[in-house]
Amino acid sequence: MRKSVIRSAFVSLAALLIVAVFAPAFAQSSAPKSLQGKVLGSGDVPLSGAIVYLQDSKTNTIRSFISTSDGSYRFGQLASDTDYQVWAQYKGVKSATRTISSYDSRKQVTIDLHIKTK
């Protein structure tokens, strides 16, 4: 009987230790991310009015943002367990598409998008 009590206590202690070690990692991974950056033309000139697209890889949902007067854009509340594609378009010209990986542990990701302008 004494062995079963010791075994039960050991199992309970091991389970508690596992939760204590892994709980912070799970909590951090579920916190939302944000994405920000600037849309820049030739010579790194900020492009106001560029449309920035953000595509969710799980649902293929696309969100958009029109860049501000200094070329800035921002998307908040991004799921940390999802990959995203981001690109911009300005006067019919598209930037390269960039990927935000779910393996990227940063909570605030900064990506500048470059578009060749005349």
C-alpha positions in Angstrom: 0.0 0.0 0.0 2.8 2.4 0.8 4.4 1.8 -2.6 1.2 2.8 -4.3 1.0 6.0 -2.3 4.6 6.9 -3.2 4.0 6.0 -6.9 0.8 8.2 -6.9 2.7 11.1 -5.4 5.5 10.7 -7.9 3.1 10.6 -10.8 1.3 13.8 -9.5 4.6 15.6 -9.0 5.8 14.6 -12.5 2.6 15.9 -14.1 2.8 19.1 -12.2 6.4 19.6 -13.3 5.5 19.0 -16.9 2.7 21.6 -16.8 5.0 24.1 -15.1 7.7 23.7 -17.7 5.5 23.7 -20.9 2.6 26.0 -19.9 4.6 29.2 -20.5 5.6 28.0 -24.0 2.0 27.4 -24.9 0.9 30.7 -23.5 3.5 32.6 -25.5 2.6 30.8 -28.8 -1.0 31.8 -28.5 -0.4 35.5 -28.1 -1.3 37.5 -31.3 1.3 39.0 -33.5 1.3 42.3 -35.4 2.8 43.3 -38.7 4.0 46.7 -39.7 6.2 48.3 -42.2 6.4 50.8 -45.1 5.7 50.7 -48.8 8.7 52.3 -50.6 9.2 53.2 -54.2 12.4 53.7 -56.1 15.0 55.6 -54.0 13.1 54.4 -50.9 10.5 57.1 -51.4 7.4 56.4 -49.2 4.4 55.5 -51.3 1.1 57.0 -49.9 -2.0 55.2 -51.1 -0.5 51.9 -51.9 -2.7 48.9 -51.2 -1.1 46.3 -48.9 -2.6 42.8 -48.9 -2.3 40.2 -46.2 -3.4 36.7 -46.9 -4.0 34.1 -44.2 -2.6 30.7 -45.2 -5.3 28.7 -43.3 -8.4 30.4 -44.6 -7.0 32.2 -47.7 -8.8 35.3 -46.3 -7.2 38.6 -47.6 -7.2 41.8 -45.6 -6.1 45.1 -47.0 -4.7 48.4 -45.8 -4.1 51.6 -47.7 -0.7 53.0 -46.8 -0.6 56.3 -45.0 1.2 59.5 -46.1 4.5 58.2 -44.9 4.0 54.8 -46.6 3.2 53.0 -43.3 0.9 50.1 -42.9 -0.1 47.9 -39.9 -2.0 44.7 -39.3 -2.8 43.6 -35.7 -4.3 40.6 -34.1 -2.5 38.0 -36.3 -2.7 34.4 -35.1 0.7 33.2 -34.0 0.1 29.7 -35.4 -0.7 30.8 -38.9 1.6 31.7 -41.9 0.8 34.9 -43.8 1.7 36.3 -47.2 2.0 40.1 -47.6 2.5 42.2 -50.7 1.6 45.7 -51.9 0.4 47.2 -55.1 0.7 50.8 -56.3 -0.6 52.1 -59.7 -0.7 48.6 -61.1 2.8 47.6 -60.0 3.1 44.8 -57.4 5.9 44.3 -54.8 7.5 40.9 -54.1 5.4 38.7 -51.9 6.9 38.1 -48.4 6.0 35.4 -45.9 5.5 35.7 -42.2 6.1 32.2 -40.7 4.2 30.7 -37.8 7.7 29.6 -36.6 8.8 33.3 -36.3 8.5 33.9 -32.6 8.5 37.7 -32.8 5.3 39.3 -31.6 5.9 42.4 -33.8 7.2 41.8 -37.3 8.4 44.6 -39.5 8.5 44.2 -43.3 9.1 47.0 -45.7 7.7 46.4 -49.2 9.5 47.8 -52.3 7.9 48.7 -55.5 9.8 49.9 -58.6 8.4 53.3 -59.6 9.2 55.6 -62.4 
